Amino acid sequence: MKIDTDKIKEESEEIVLKAGGKICDWLPHIEFTRIRDEEQVVARALILNAMINIHFQAPTEVIGDWISRHNLNSFLSEREKSILSRKNENLTEQEKVDLYWYIEALWAFLWATNMIDKMDFATGIPDSMASMCPDLQINEGDEKFAENMSLRDYDDLYKERDLYYRVMWYARQLSLTGGADPKFDMSRTMERRKALEWIMDAELDWDDVPLDT
């Protein structure tokens, strides 16, 4: 593994500082982990995109049928299976909120698979994202992802994972001290980092990705 972790740490810290944040010098390096294969990554992106629709009132049975028709059932997490086994009116408010935040994780997947060039931690998702994703309202298939996604190199993914790790440290400090800075939004940072951690570590369960800082 020819990755200079000290250099990457310094570069990440410089980016955080330039954005007006603070750093924790003793925050350790990210360990090297076994990355997932592209099939798993594309499948998870398709599931995220499908499940988001439930937050916007798409019937769970319709989304479940789309997932089944595209042979994605084996890639569902246990929580997702539970959601799809119930009708919309039986979902908890927290489950609906969690599905809403899938959109930030999906944005990270689009970056990780070369669908977008840059994922600025300080900015939200542009309206153009919708056109990049399968539109289930008109029953689009999986082609937009299956035919266009190509997983980035390990080095690039490692750097981005390291950056979001350090961004999240500062975002957490802000939340603990009652501070606020829209560039370091905790929810946005957390969901994108979760996606990067899952992609980079084949041992992780989507329902239980550790996000320590």
ROSE-4610 file (N, C-alpha, C; in Angstrom, 1 decimal, always signed):
// ROSE-4610
residu = [M/M/M/K/K/K/I/I/I/D/D/D/T/T/T/D/D/D/K/K/K/I/I/I/K/K/K/E/E/E/E/E/E/S/S/S/E/E/E/E/E/E/I/I/I/V/V/V/L/L/L/K/K/K/A/A/A/G/G/G/G/G/G/K/K/K/I/I/I/C/C/C/D/D/D/W/W/W/L/L/L/P/P/P/H/H/H/I/I/I/E/E/E/F/F/F/T/T/T/R/R/R/I/I/I/R/R/R/D/D/D/E/E/E/E/E/E/Q/Q/Q/V/V/V/V/V/V/A/A/A/R/R/R/A/A/A/L/L/L/I/I/I/L/L/L/N/N/N/A/A/A/M/M/M/I/I/I/N/N/N/I/I/I/H/H/H/F/F/F/Q/Q/Q/A/A/A/P/P/P/T/T/T/E/E/E/V/V/V/I/I/I/G/G/G/D/D/D/W/W/W/I/I/I/S/S/S/R/R/R/H/H/H/N/N/N/L/L/L/N/N/N/S/S/S/F/F/F/L/L/L/S/S/S/E/E/E/R/R/R/E/E/E/K/K/K/S/S/S/I/I/I/L/L/L/S/S/S/R/R/R/K/K/K/N/N/N/E/E/E/N/N/N/L/L/L/T/T/T/E/E/E/Q/Q/Q/E/E/E/K/K/K/V/V/V/D/D/D/L/L/L/Y/Y/Y/W/W/W/Y/Y/Y/I/I/I/E/E/E/A/A/A/L/L/L/W/W/W/A/A/A/F/F/F/L/L/L/W/W/W/A/A/A/T/T/T/N/N/N/M/M/M/I/I/I/D/D/D/K/K/K/M/M/M/D/D/D/F/F/F/A/A/A/T/T/T/G/G/G/I/I/I/P/P/P/D/D/D/S/S/S/M/M/M/A/A/A/S/S/S/M/M/M/C/C/C/P/P/P/D/D/D/L/L/L/Q/Q/Q/I/I/I/N/N/N/E/E/E/G/G/G/D/D/D/E/E/E/K/K/K/F/F/F/A/A/A/E/E/E/N/N/N/M/M/M/S/S/S/L/L/L/R/R/R/D/D/D/Y/Y/Y/D/D/D/D/D/D/L/L/L/Y/Y/Y/K/K/K/E/E/E/R/R/R/D/D/D/L/L/L/Y/Y/Y/Y/Y/Y/R/R/R/V/V/V/M/M/M/W/W/W/Y/Y/Y/A/A/A/R/R/R/Q/Q/Q/L/L/L/S/S/S/L/L/L/T/T/T/G/G/G/G/G/G/A/A/A/D/D/D/P/P/P/K/K/K/F/F/F/D/D/D/M/M/M/S/S/S/R/R/R/T/T/T/M/M/M/E/E/E/R/R/R/R/R/R/K/K/K/A/A/A/L/L/L/E/E/E/W/W/W/I/I/I/M/M/M/D/D/D/A/A/A/E/E/E/L/L/L/D/D/D/W/W/W/D/D/D/D/D/D/V/V/V/P/P/P/L/L/L/D/D/D/T/T/T]
num = [1/1/1/2/2/2/3/3/3/4/4/4/5/5/5/6/6/6/7/7/7/8/8/8/9/9/9/10/10/10/11/11/11/12/12/12/13/13/13/14/14/14/15/15/15/16/16/16/17/17/17/18/18/18/19/19/19/20/20/20/21/21/21/22/22/22/23/23/23/24/24/24/25/25/25/26/26/26/27/27/27/28/28/28/29/29/29/30/30/30/31/31/31/32/32/32/33/33/33/34/34/34/35/35/35/36/36/36/37/37/37/38/38/38/39/39/39/40/40/40/41/41/41/42/42/42/43/43/43/44/44/44/45/45/45/46/46/46/47/47/47/48/48/48/49/49/49/50/50/50/51/51/51/52/52/52/53/53/53/54/54/54/55/55/55/56/56/56/57/57/57/58/58/58/59/59/59/60/60/60/61/61/61/62/62/62/63/63/63/64/64/64/65/65/65/66/66/66/67/67/67/68/68/68/69/69/69/70/70/70/71/71/71/72/72/72/73/73/73/74/74/74/75/75/75/76/76/76/77/77/77/78/78/78/79/79/79/80/80/80/81/81/81/82/82/82/83/83/83/84/84/84/85/85/85/86/86/86/87/87/87/88/88/88/89/89/89/90/90/90/91/91/91/92/92/92/93/93/93/94/94/94/95/95/95/96/96/96/97/97/97/98/98/98/99/99/99/100/100/100/101/101/101/102/102/102/103/103/103/104/104/104/105/105/105/106/106/106/107/107/107/108/108/108/109/109/109/110/110/110/111/111/111/112/112/112/113/113/113/114/114/114/115/115/115/116/116/116/117/117/117/118/118/118/119/119/119/120/120/120/121/121/121/122/122/122/123/123/123/124/124/124/125/125/125/126/126/126/127/127/127/128/128/128/129/129/129/130/130/130/131/131/131/132/132/132/133/133/133/134/134/134/135/135/135/136/136/136/137/137/137/138/138/138/139/139/139/140/140/140/141/141/141/142/142/142/143/143/143/144/144/144/145/145/145/146/146/146/147/147/147/148/148/148/149/149/149/150/150/150/151/151/151/152/152/152/153/153/153/154/154/154/155/155/155/156/156/156/157/157/157/158/158/158/159/159/159/160/160/160/161/161/161/162/162/162/163/163/163/164/164/164/165/165/165/166/166/166/167/167/167/168/168/168/169/169/169/170/170/170/171/171/171/172/172/172/173/173/173/174/174/174/175/175/175/176/176/176/177/177/177/178/178/178/179/179/179/180/180/180/181/181/181/182/182/182/183/183/183/184/184/184/185/185/185/186/186/186/187/187/187/188/188/188/189/189/189/190/190/190/191/191/191/192/192/192/193/193/193/194/194/194/195/195/195/196/196/196/197/197/197/198/198/198/199/199/199/200/200/200/201/201/201/202/202/202/203/203/203/204/204/204/205/205/205/206/206/206/207/207/207/208/208/208/209/209/209/210/210/210/211/211/211/212/212/212/213/213/213]
x = [+0.8/+0.0/+0.9/+0.9/+1.8/+1.1/+0.5/-0.2/+0.5/+0.8/+1.5/+0.5/+0.2/-0.9/-0.6/+0.7/+1.0/+0.7/+1.0/+0.8/-0.7/-1.4/-2.9/-3.5/-3.1/-3.6/-3.3/-2.1/-1.8/-2.6/-2.8/-3.7/-5.1/-5.6/-7.0/-7.1/-6.2/-6.2/-6.1/-5.3/-5.2/-6.5/-7.2/-8.6/-9.5/-9.5/-10.4/-10.1/-8.9/-8.5/-8.8/-8.6/-8.9/-10.4/-11.2/-12.7/-13.2/-12.2/-12.6/-12.8/-12.5/-12.6/-11.4/-11.5/-10.3/-10.0/-8.8/-8.3/-7.9/-7.9/-7.4/-6.1/-5.0/-3.7/-3.5/-4.0/-3.8/-4.8/-5.7/-6.7/-5.9/-6.0/-5.1/-5.4/-4.5/-4.7/-5.8/-6.5/-7.5/-6.7/-7.2/-6.6/-6.9/-6.0/-6.3/-7.3/-8.3/-9.3/-9.5/-10.2/-10.5/-11.7/-11.5/-12.6/-13.6/-14.8/-15.9/-15.7/-16.3/-16.2/-17.3/-17.1/-18.0/-19.5/-19.7/-21.1/-21.8/-21.2/-21.8/-22.1/-21.2/-21.3/-22.4/-22.5/-23.6/-25.0/-25.0/-26.3/-26.7/-25.8/-26.2/-26.7/-26.0/-26.5/-27.9/-28.2/-29.5/-30.6/-30.2/-31.1/-31.3/-30.3/-30.4/-31.4/-31.2/-32.0/-33.5/-33.7/-35.1/-35.7/-35.0/-35.6/-35.9/-35.1/-35.4/-36.9/-37.4/-38.7/-39.8/-39.5/-40.5/-40.7/-39.6/-39.8/-40.7/-40.8/-41.6/-43.0/-43.4/-44.7/-44.9/-43.8/-43.9/-44.3/-45.3/-45.7/-44.5/-44.4/-43.3/-43.4/-44.6/-44.7/-44.2/-44.4/-43.9/-42.4/-41.8/-40.4/-39.8/-40.4/-40.0/-40.0/-41.1/-41.2/-40.1/-39.8/-38.7/-37.4/-37.1/-35.9/-35.8/-36.9/-36.9/-36.7/-37.4/-37.2/-35.8/-35.0/-33.7/-32.7/-33.2/-32.3/-31.4/-32.0/-31.3/-31.6/-32.5/-32.9/-31.8/-30.8/-29.7/-28.8/-29.0/-28.1/-28.8/-30.0/-30.8/-30.2/-30.2/-29.9/-31.1/-30.9/-32.0/-33.1/-32.6/-33.6/-34.4/-33.7/-34.4/-35.5/-35.1/-36.1/-37.3/-37.0/-38.1/-39.0/-38.5/-39.3/-40.1/-39.5/-40.2/-41.3/-41.2/-42.2/-43.5/-43.5/-44.6/-45.2/-46.4/-47.0/-46.5/-46.6/-46.0/-46.6/-47.9/-48.5/-48.0/-47.3/-46.7/-45.3/-44.7/-43.3/-43.2/-42.1/-41.9/-41.4/-41.6/-41.1/-39.6/-38.9/-37.5/-37.0/-37.8/-37.4/-37.6/-38.6/-38.8/-37.7/-37.3/-36.2/-34.9/-34.6/-33.4/-33.4/-34.6/-34.6/-34.4/-34.8/-34.5/-33.0/-32.3/-30.8/-30.1/-30.7/-30.1/-29.6/-30.2/-29.8/-28.4/-27.9/-26.5/-25.6/-26.0/-25.1/-25.0/-26.2/-26.2/-25.3/-25.2/-24.3/-22.9/-22.5/-21.2/-20.9/-21.9/-21.8/-21.6/-22.3/-22.1/-20.7/-20.1/-18.7/-17.8/-18.0/-17.1/-17.1/-18.1/-18.2/-18.0/-17.4/-17.1/-18.3/-19.4/-20.6/-20.5/-19.8/-19.6/-18.1/-17.6/-16.1/-15.7/-16.6/-16.2/-17.3/-17.0/-18.0/-17.5/-17.9/-17.5/-18.2/-17.5/-18.2/-18.9/-18.6/-19.2/-20.5/-20.9/-22.1/-23.0/-24.3/-25.3/-25.4/-26.5/-26.6/-27.3/-26.8/-27.5/-28.7/-29.6/-30.8/-30.5/-29.3/-29.0/-28.8/-28.7/-28.6/-29.7/-30.9/-32.1/-32.0/-31.4/-31.3/-30.3/-29.4/-28.3/-28.8/-30.0/-30.4/-31.7/-31.8/-33.1/-34.3/-35.2/-36.5/-37.6/-37.9/-38.8/-40.2/-40.5/-41.9/-42.2/-41.2/-41.5/-41.0/-40.7/-40.3/-39.0/-38.1/-36.7/-36.1/-35.2/-34.5/-33.2/-32.2/-31.0/-29.9/-30.2/-29.1/-28.3/-28.9/-28.1/-26.9/-27.1/-26.0/-25.2/-25.9/-25.2/-24.3/-24.7/-23.9/-22.9/-23.0/-22.1/-21.2/-21.5/-20.7/-19.4/-18.3/-17.0/-16.2/-15.9/-15.4/-14.0/-13.8/-12.6/-11.4/-10.2/-9.0/-9.0/-8.4/-8.3/-7.7/-6.7/-6.0/-7.0/-7.7/-8.7/-9.8/-10.3/-11.3/-10.7/-9.5/-8.9/-8.7/-8.3/-8.1/-9.5/-10.5/-11.8/-12.3/-12.1/-12.5/-11.8/-10.5/-9.7/-10.3/-10.5/-11.0/-12.3/-13.3/-14.6/-14.5/-13.5/-13.2/-12.8/-12.0/-11.5/-12.5/-13.3/-14.4/-15.4/-15.7/-16.7/-16.2/-14.9/-14.5/-14.9/-14.6/-14.9/-16.4/-17.2/-18.6/-19.2/-18.6/-19.1/-18.7/-17.5/-17.2/-18.2/-18.6/-19.5/-20.9/-21.3/-22.6/-22.5/-21.3/-21.2/-21.1/-20.6/-20.4/-21.5/-22.5/-23.6/-23.2/-22.1/-21.6/-22.4/-22.2/-22.8/-22.0/-21.9/-21.2/-21.8/-22.5/-23.2/-22.2/-21.0/-20.0/-19.7/-19.9/-19.6/-20.9/-21.8/-23.1/-22.9/-23.4/-23.1/-23.9/-25.1/-25.9/-25.4/-25.1/-24.5/-23.2/-22.4/-21.0/-21.1/-22.0/-22.1/-22.6/-23.6/-24.2/-23.2/-22.5/-21.5/-20.3/-19.9/-18.8/-19.2/-20.5/-21.0/-20.8/-21.2/-21.1/-19.7/-18.8/-17.4/-16.8/-17.1/-16.6/-17.1/-18.4/-19.0/-18.3/-18.1/-17.5/-16.1/-15.4/-13.9/-13.7/-14.7/-14.5/-15.6/-15.2/-16.1/-16.7/-16.1/-16.6/-17.8/-18.1/-19.1/-20.5/-21.4/-22.9/-23.5/-24.2/-24.8/-25.6/-26.2/-27.0/-26.2/-24.9/-24.1/-22.7/-22.6/-21.3/-20.7/-19.6/-19.1/-18.6/-18.9/-18.5/-17.8/-16.9/-16.1/-15.2/-14.8/-13.8/-12.9]
y = [-1.2/+0.0/+1.2/+2.0/+3.1/+4.4/+4.5/+5.7/+6.4/+7.6/+8.4/+9.0/+8.3/+8.7/+10.0/+10.3/+11.6/+12.7/+12.6/+13.6/+13.8/+12.7/+12.8/+13.5/+13.2/+13.8/+15.3/+15.7/+17.2/+17.9/+17.2/+17.8/+18.0/+17.0/+17.1/+18.2/+18.3/+19.3/+20.7/+20.8/+22.1/+22.6/+21.6/+21.9/+22.3/+21.6/+22.0/+23.4/+23.7/+25.0/+26.1/+25.9/+26.9/+27.2/+26.2/+26.4/+27.1/+27.4/+28.0/+27.1/+25.8/+24.9/+24.7/+23.8/+23.5/+22.0/+21.7/+20.3/+19.7/+18.4/+17.7/+17.0/+17.5/+17.0/+15.5/+15.1/+13.7/+12.7/+13.2/+12.3/+11.3/+10.0/+9.1/+8.9/+8.2/+7.9/+6.9/+6.9/+5.9/+4.6/+3.5/+2.2/+1.8/+1.0/+0.4/-0.7/-0.8/-1.8/-2.4/-3.5/-4.1/-3.5/-2.9/-2.2/-3.2/-2.8/-3.6/-3.7/-4.7/-4.8/-3.9/-3.6/-2.6/-3.0/-4.3/-4.8/-4.4/-4.6/-4.3/-2.8/-2.0/-0.5/+0.0/-0.5/-0.1/-0.6/-1.8/-2.3/-1.5/-1.1/-0.2/+1.1/+1.7/+3.0/+2.9/+1.8/+1.6/+1.5/+0.8/+0.6/+2.0/+2.7/+4.0/+4.9/+4.9/+5.7/+5.3/+4.0/+3.5/+3.8/+3.5/+3.7/+5.2/+6.1/+7.5/+7.9/+7.2/+7.5/+7.2/+6.3/+6.0/+7.2/+8.0/+9.2/+10.1/+10.1/+11.0/+10.3/+9.4/+8.8/+7.7/+7.3/+6.1/+4.9/+4.1/+2.9/+1.9/+1.4/+0.4/-0.8/-1.2/-2.4/-2.1/-0.9/-0.5/-0.5/+0.1/+0.1/-1.3/-2.1/-3.4/-4.2/-4.0/-4.7/-4.2/-3.0/-2.5/-3.1/-3.2/-3.8/-5.3/-6.0/-7.4/-7.6/-6.8/-6.9/-6.7/-6.0/-5.7/-6.5/-7.6/-8.6/-8.0/-7.1/-6.4/-6.9/-7.8/-8.2/-8.7/-9.4/-9.9/-8.8/-7.6/-6.5/-5.6/-5.9/-5.1/-5.3/-4.2/-4.4/-4.9/-5.3/-5.9/-4.8/-3.6/-2.5/-2.2/-2.2/-2.0/-3.1/-4.3/-5.4/-5.2/-4.7/-4.4/-3.3/-2.3/-1.2/-1.7/-2.5/-2.9/-4.0/-4.5/-5.5/-4.9/-3.6/-2.9/-1.8/-1.4/-0.3/+1.0/+2.0/+3.4/+3.9/+3.7/+4.2/+3.6/+2.4/+1.7/+2.0/+2.9/+3.3/+4.3/+4.3/+5.3/+6.6/+7.7/+9.0/+9.0/+8.3/+8.2/+7.4/+6.4/+5.6/+6.5/+7.4/+8.3/+9.3/+9.8/+10.8/+10.1/+8.9/+8.2/+8.0/+7.7/+7.5/+8.8/+9.9/+11.2/+11.4/+11.1/+11.4/+10.4/+9.4/+8.5/+9.4/+10.5/+11.3/+11.8/+12.1/+12.5/+11.4/+10.2/+9.0/+8.7/+8.8/+8.6/+9.5/+10.8/+11.8/+11.3/+10.7/+10.2/+9.0/+8.2/+7.1/+7.5/+8.6/+9.2/+9.7/+10.3/+10.7/+9.5/+8.5/+7.4/+6.6/+6.7/+5.9/+6.8/+8.0/+8.8/+9.4/+9.4/+10.1/+11.6/+12.1/+13.5/+13.7/+14.9/+15.1/+15.5/+16.2/+16.7/+16.6/+16.4/+16.4/+17.3/+18.6/+19.6/+19.4/+19.2/+18.9/+20.1/+21.3/+22.5/+22.9/+22.2/+22.5/+21.4/+21.7/+20.7/+20.1/+19.4/+18.6/+19.5/+19.6/+20.4/+19.7/+20.5/+20.0/+19.0/+19.2/+18.3/+16.8/+16.6/+15.2/+14.3/+14.8/+14.0/+13.4/+14.2/+13.7/+12.6/+12.4/+11.4/+10.0/+10.0/+8.8/+8.2/+6.9/+6.3/+6.9/+7.3/+7.9/+6.8/+6.4/+5.3/+5.8/+7.1/+7.5/+7.2/+7.2/+6.8/+5.4/+4.7/+3.3/+3.0/+4.0/+3.7/+2.6/+1.9/+0.7/+1.1/+0.2/+0.5/+1.0/+1.3/+1.6/+2.8/+3.8/+5.1/+4.8/+3.8/+3.5/+2.3/+1.2/+0.0/+0.2/+1.1/+1.3/+2.5/+3.3/+4.5/+4.6/+3.7/+3.8/+3.1/+3.7/+3.1/+3.5/+2.5/+2.8/+3.5/+4.5/+5.3/+4.4/+4.8/+4.1/+4.2/+3.2/+3.1/+4.4/+4.9/+6.1/+7.3/+7.5/+8.7/+8.5/+7.3/+7.0/+7.2/+6.7/+6.8/+8.3/+9.1/+10.6/+11.2/+10.9/+11.5/+11.0/+9.8/+9.2/+9.9/+10.1/+10.8/+12.2/+12.9/+14.3/+14.4/+13.5/+13.5/+13.1/+12.3/+11.9/+13.1/+13.9/+15.1/+16.2/+16.4/+17.3/+17.0/+15.7/+15.3/+15.6/+15.5/+15.8/+17.2/+18.1/+19.5/+19.8/+19.1/+19.3/+18.8/+17.7/+17.2/+18.2/+18.8/+19.8/+20.9/+21.4/+22.5/+22.1/+20.8/+20.4/+20.2/+19.9/+19.7/+21.0/+22.0/+23.3/+24.3/+23.9/+24.8/+25.8/+25.5/+26.4/+26.0/+26.8/+26.5/+27.1/+26.3/+26.7/+25.9/+26.5/+25.7/+24.9/+25.3/+24.5/+23.2/+23.1/+21.9/+21.3/+21.0/+20.5/+19.0/+18.7/+17.4/+16.3/+16.5/+15.5/+15.2/+16.2/+16.0/+15.3/+15.7/+15.1/+13.7/+13.4/+12.0/+11.0/+11.4/+10.5/+10.2/+11.3/+11.1/+10.2/+10.5/+9.7/+8.2/+8.0/+6.6/+5.9/+6.6/+5.9/+5.6/+6.5/+6.3/+5.1/+5.1/+4.1/+2.7/+2.6/+1.3/+0.9/+1.8/+1.4/+0.9/+1.5/+1.2/+0.1/-0.4/-1.5/-2.6/-3.7/-4.7/-5.5/-5.3/-6.0/-5.3/-4.1/-3.3/-3.7/-3.6/-3.7/-2.4/-2.2/-0.8/-0.3/-1.1/-0.7/-0.3/-0.6/-0.4/+0.0/+1.2/+1.7/+2.6/+2.3/+3.1/+4.4/+5.5/+6.9/+7.6/+6.9/+7.5/+8.6/+9.6/+10.6/+10.8]
z = [+0.0/+0.0/+0.0/-1.1/-1.2/-1.0/+0.2/+0.6/+1.8/+1.6/+2.6/+3.6/+4.7/+5.5/+6.2/+6.5/+7.1/+6.2/+4.9/+4.0/+3.8/+3.7/+3.5/+4.7/+5.9/+7.1/+7.1/+6.7/+6.6/+5.5/+4.4/+3.3/+3.8/+4.5/+5.0/+6.0/+6.9/+7.9/+7.3/+6.3/+5.6/+5.0/+4.4/+3.8/+4.8/+6.0/+7.1/+7.6/+7.8/+8.3/+7.3/+6.0/+5.0/+5.0/+5.4/+5.4/+6.7/+7.5/+8.8/+10.0/+9.8/+10.9/+11.7/+12.7/+13.5/+13.4/+13.8/+13.7/+15.0/+15.1/+16.3/+15.8/+16.3/+15.8/+16.2/+17.3/+17.7/+17.1/+16.3/+15.7/+14.8/+15.0/+14.3/+12.8/+12.2/+10.8/+10.6/+9.4/+9.1/+8.7/+9.3/+9.0/+7.5/+7.0/+5.6/+5.8/+4.9/+5.0/+3.6/+3.5/+2.2/+1.6/+0.4/-0.3/-0.9/-1.0/-1.6/-3.1/-3.7/-5.2/-5.8/-7.0/-7.7/-7.7/-7.9/-7.9/-6.6/-5.5/-4.2/-4.1/-4.6/-4.5/-5.4/-6.6/-7.5/-6.9/-6.4/-5.8/-4.7/-3.8/-2.7/-3.1/-4.1/-4.7/-5.2/-5.9/-6.5/-5.3/-4.3/-3.2/-2.5/-2.2/-1.6/-2.4/-3.7/-4.6/-4.6/-4.5/-4.5/-3.1/-2.0/-0.7/-0.4/-0.9/-0.7/-1.1/-2.1/-2.6/-1.5/-0.6/+0.4/+1.3/+1.6/+2.4/+1.7/+0.4/-0.4/-0.8/+0.1/+0.0/-1.0/-1.7/-2.6/-1.8/-2.2/-1.4/-1.3/-0.1/+0.1/-0.8/-1.1/-2.0/-3.4/-3.8/-5.2/-5.2/-4.2/-4.1/-3.9/-3.1/-2.9/-4.2/-5.0/-6.3/-7.2/-7.3/-8.1/-7.7/-6.5/-6.0/-6.3/-6.2/-6.6/-8.0/-8.9/-10.3/-10.8/-10.0/-10.4/-9.6/-9.0/-8.3/-7.3/-6.4/-5.4/-4.0/-3.8/-2.5/-1.6/-2.2/-1.4/-0.9/-1.4/-1.0/+0.1/+0.4/+1.4/+2.8/+3.6/+5.0/+5.8/+7.0/+7.8/+8.1/+8.3/+8.6/+7.3/+6.2/+4.9/+4.6/+4.9/+4.8/+5.7/+6.9/+7.8/+7.3/+6.8/+6.2/+5.1/+4.2/+3.0/+3.3/+4.5/+4.9/+5.5/+5.7/+6.2/+5.3/+5.6/+4.8/+5.3/+4.5/+4.8/+6.1/+6.4/+7.6/+8.9/+8.7/+9.9/+10.1/+9.3/+9.5/+10.6/+11.4/+12.4/+11.8/+12.5/+12.0/+11.9/+12.8/+12.7/+11.4/+11.1/+9.9/+8.7/+8.6/+7.5/+7.4/+8.6/+8.6/+8.1/+8.6/+8.2/+6.6/+6.1/+4.6/+3.9/+4.4/+3.8/+3.7/+4.8/+4.8/+3.9/+3.3/+2.3/+1.1/+0.9/-0.2/-0.1/+1.1/+1.3/+1.1/+1.6/+1.3/-0.2/-0.8/-2.3/-3.0/-2.6/-3.3/-3.1/-2.0/-1.8/-2.7/-2.9/-3.8/-5.3/-5.6/-7.0/-7.2/-6.1/-6.2/-6.3/-5.4/-5.3/-6.6/-7.4/-8.7/-9.9/-9.8/-10.9/-11.6/-11.0/-11.6/-11.4/-10.4/-10.3/-10.0/-10.3/-10.2/-8.8/-8.1/-6.8/-5.8/-4.5/-3.4/-2.3/-2.5/-1.5/-0.2/+0.9/+2.2/+2.7/+2.2/+2.7/+2.0/+0.9/+0.2/+0.1/-0.1/-0.2/-1.6/-1.8/-3.1/-4.1/-5.3/-6.4/-6.9/-7.5/-8.1/-9.3/-9.9/-11.0/-10.6/-9.3/-8.9/-9.4/-9.4/-9.7/-11.1/-12.1/-13.4/-13.6/-12.6/-12.7/-12.2/-11.5/-10.8/-11.5/-11.4/-11.9/-11.3/-12.2/-11.8/-11.7/-10.5/-10.3/-10.6/-10.5/-10.9/-12.3/-13.2/-14.6/-14.9/-13.8/-13.9/-14.6/-14.5/-15.1/-14.4/-15.2/-14.6/-13.9/-13.9/-13.2/-14.1/-15.4/-16.4/-16.0/-15.5/-15.2/-14.3/-13.4/-12.5/-13.0/-13.4/-13.8/-15.0/-15.9/-17.1/-17.0/-15.9/-15.9/-14.6/-13.6/-12.4/-12.6/-12.1/-12.2/-10.9/-10.1/-8.7/-8.8/-8.1/-8.0/-7.5/-7.7/-7.1/-5.6/-5.0/-3.5/-3.0/-3.6/-3.1/-3.0/-4.0/-4.0/-3.0/-2.8/-1.8/-0.4/-0.2/+1.1/+1.5/+0.6/+0.8/+1.2/+0.5/+0.8/+2.1/+2.4/+3.7/+4.8/+4.6/+5.7/+5.9/+4.8/+4.9/+5.7/+5.3/+6.0/+7.4/+7.8/+9.1/+10.0/+9.4/+10.1/+10.1/+9.0/+9.0/+10.0/+10.2/+11.2/+12.6/+12.8/+14.2/+14.5/+13.6/+13.9/+14.0/+13.1/+13.1/+14.4/+14.9/+16.2/+17.4/+17.3/+18.3/+18.3/+17.1/+17.0/+17.7/+17.4/+18.0/+19.5/+20.0/+21.5/+22.2/+21.5/+22.2/+21.8/+21.0/+20.6/+19.5/+18.9/+17.8/+16.5/+15.5/+14.2/+13.1/+12.0/+10.8/+9.7/+8.8/+7.7/+6.8/+6.8/+6.0/+6.7/+8.0/+8.7/+9.3/+8.4/+8.8/+9.3/+10.5/+11.1/+10.3/+10.0/+9.4/+8.0/+7.2/+5.9/+5.9/+6.8/+6.9/+7.4/+8.3/+8.9/+7.8/+7.0/+6.0/+4.9/+4.5/+3.4/+3.9/+5.2/+5.7/+5.9/+6.3/+6.5/+5.1/+4.0/+2.7/+2.4/+2.6/+2.3/+3.2/+4.5/+5.3/+4.9/+4.5/+4.0/+2.8/+1.8/+0.6/+0.8/+1.7/+1.9/+2.9/+3.5/+4.5/+4.2/+3.5/+3.2/+4.3/+5.5/+6.7/+7.4/+7.0/+7.7/+7.3/+8.3/+8.0/+7.8/+6.7/+6.5/+7.6/+8.4/+9.5/+10.8/+10.7/+11.9/+11.5/+10.8/+10.4/+11.5/+12.2/+13.2/+12.7/+13.4/+12.9/+14.1/+14.7/+15.8/+15.3/+16.1/+15.8/+17.0]
